């Protein structure tokens, strides 16, 4: 046992001086109450990051405490997270802000950017936006990307709401079927892919039984 502890101390010593992070109340709640949800959330960001690729600039709309934004910055090169929740943004800044990642407190429906991003992503946002505003929301993202850029949107499915917890359903005013999500995306993009997700697994299986959708729009109109 002493030899094992000695070997481990080499690993522990290597981590001396590493900055420690502290989650805010939102991520703390997810992690402690529904740790599986935290895993699902991060797996969707990883999927998006792999689609986008390295050496890219990514805008994350509705980033909350920035856990997914941080993954994008590591995998893609540079990421900016925006959210109207100032408390969440402050937590993100405290934990992650550096030369290749930044955060800003903004109204996600009014965010205007002169920058042309390689990709714009948002997960668990559009279901909180009233249907009459959702076209403008998607258009603003399409307007923010380069001609060869992409928009990635993740949102729970209609079928998932029957089984969702009360906290998960809070504020949901715009739940999508895969048909409606694809039709709306095709207003703004010539190429649209709809992926299914069940728990942390993203796949191309039977969309009507998916508990979550990830829509990818390319070649903006």
N, C-alpha and C positions, 0 to 999 in steps of 0.2 A: 504493500500500500504506500509506503514512504517513497518508493521509486516512482510510482504512478503520480503521486502528489508533486514530486520534484519535476517530472516531465510536464505536468500541467502548469506549474509555476512559470515555465518558459513562455507558454501561451499567454498567461495572465500578464506577465511583465511586458509583453509586446504591446498590450493594449493600454499601458500607462499613458496618461495625458490625453486620452481620447475624450472629446467633448461628449457629455451625456445629454440626452434629450428628455423632455418632459411633455407628455401628451396633455392637451387641454381636455375640457369636460366632454367634448363630442367623441373624440377617438377613444378616450378612457371608457366612456359608456359602451361603445361598440365592442371594445376589446374585452371588457370584463363581463358584459351581459350577453353578447352574441359574438364570440370570437370567430365563429365560422363566417359571419358577415364581413369581418375585417379581411379574412383570407380571400373571399370572393371579390371584394373591392379591389384588392391589390392584383389579383389575377387578371382582371379586366384591364387595368392599367398596363400590366406587362404585355398583354396581347396587343394593345394599341401601340406600345413602344416598339414592339417587334415589327409591326406593320409600317410604322413611320420610318424607322431606320436611324442610323447614326449620322452625326454631323448635321442635325436639323434643329430648327427653332420651333418650339411648340407652345401654344397658348392653352392653358387649362382653365376653363370657365366653370365657376362653382366649385373651387378647389377645396373648400372647407379648411382643414388644418394642414393641407399640403402633403400628406403622406404619398399620394399618387403622383403629385407634381414632382416630388423629390425623385421618385423612380424614373419619371420621364427625363429629368435632367441628367441622371446617370446613364441612361440607355441611349438617349437621343442627342445630347450635347448641351442644349440650353432650354430652359422652361420658365415660363411666367405663369403664376397662379393668381386668379382674381376671384373675389367673393365679396358679397355685400356685408357679410358678418365680420365686423371689425375684431371681435374677440378671437374668432378662428384664424383670421389673417395674422394677428399679433402672435399667436401660438406658432404659426407656420414660420414667421420671420425669426422668432427666437430659436427655433430648432434647426432650420435648414438654409436660411438665406446665405448666399455666397456669390462668387463671381459668375456662376453659370445657372443661378436660380434666383428669382425675385418674386415678391408678392405685392399685391395692391388691393386695397379695399375699394370696390367699385360696384355700382348697380349693374348686374350682368345683362339687364335688358337695355341699358343705355351705354354700354361700353363701346367706345369708338376707338379705333386704332389706325394709325397711319402706316403701321408696319405690315408688311406682307409675310405672314407666317407660313412655314412649311406644313403645319398641321394645327388644327384647333380641335380640342377634345372636351367633352363634358360627360360625366357619369352621374346619374341620379339627379338630374337638374330639370330636364324638359317636362317631367311629370308634375313639377311644381309650377309650371307656367301655364296660364289660362290658354285654352285652345285658340282664342282669337288673337293672341300675341305670338303664337308659336311659329307662324310663317316668318314674321319679322325677325324672330330669334335665329332661325336657321339661315335666313338671308344674310344677317349681319355676320355670321360665321363664314359663310361662303365668300362674302366680300372681303374678309380679312386674310384669306389665304392666297398664295401664289397660284398662277394658272395651273401648275402641276401639283398643287397641294391637295390635302384631304381633310375632311371633317369626320370625326368619330363621335357618335352619340350612343350612350348606353342608358337603357331605361327598363323598368320592370314591365312585364307583360300583363295583359288583362287577366289571364288565368291565374297568375301569381297572387292576385289580390284576395282570392278566396281563402288563401292559406297564410297570408301575411299577418304579422303582429300589428297591434294597434299603433305602436310607435313607428313601424315601417310605413304605415299608411297615412300618417299625419301629413297634412298639406298636399296630398295627391289630388290634383284637379284635372289631370290630362293623361290618362292611361291609354296606351296604344295597343292595338292589334298589330301583327306584323304587316298586314296589308296596308293599313293606314300609314304606318311609319314609312314604308317603302314609297307609297304614293306621294307623301309629302316631301320626302327627300328628292324624288325625281323632278319636282318643280324647279330645283336649283342645281342638280347635278345630272350629267349625262350617264354616268356610271354609278350604280348603287349596289352595294352588297349588304345583305341582312344575315347576320350570324345569330345563332341561338346560344344560350348559356343555361346550364343547370348546375347550381352550386358554383364551384370554381372552374368548371370545365366549359370551355368555349368550343362550339362544334357547328357543323353544317347539317345537323339532323332535322327532325320533324318540327318545324317552327310552331305549329299550334300548341305543342306541349312544352315549349320552352318557358322557363320562369323569368327569363331576362333576354332582351334583344340588344345587339350591338350593330348599329347601322354605320356603314362607311360610305361616304360620298366623295367621288373623284370627278375630275374634269368638269369644273363648275361652268354653268351656263352664263 
